[in-house]
Amino acid sequence: MSSPTQSFNDGVVNIYSVGNIASPGNKPKEGLTLKVGSLRYEERTVGMGRFWSAMQAKARIDLILRVPQLRSVSAQDVAIPIDGKQYEIKQIQYPPDVDPPVMDLSLERIDVAYDLA
């Protein structure tokens, strides 16, 4: 039996790392630097179980994106999909038996946006 083929037709997301974006010699300033650009995604449903489990852990999952698998993306990164809002990556899961290999990013919307480098 072959594995299902994944499509990524819902939009494009950029992944950013968080770090100091100040010019050398200036006061440090935390901001975003592009890590992975133009990564296509499929938006997934935030199920009731996942939503309430996150709430119990004092977190909230606002969005789940399925993207092609990249091991360089981490839970310390920030995602900005086509809606232009910034989301902290709370969890990364690697579902088996999907072709091509994918990862699901569980995202929480950031209330105070970072500056972009």
Buried (B, 14 or more C-beta within 10 A) or exposed (E): EEEEEBEBEBBBBBBBBBBBBBEEEEEEEEBBBEBBEEBBBBBBEBEEEBEEEBEEEEEEBBBBBBBBBBEEBEEEBBBBBEEEBBBBBBBBEEEEEBEEBBBBBBBBBBEEBBEEB
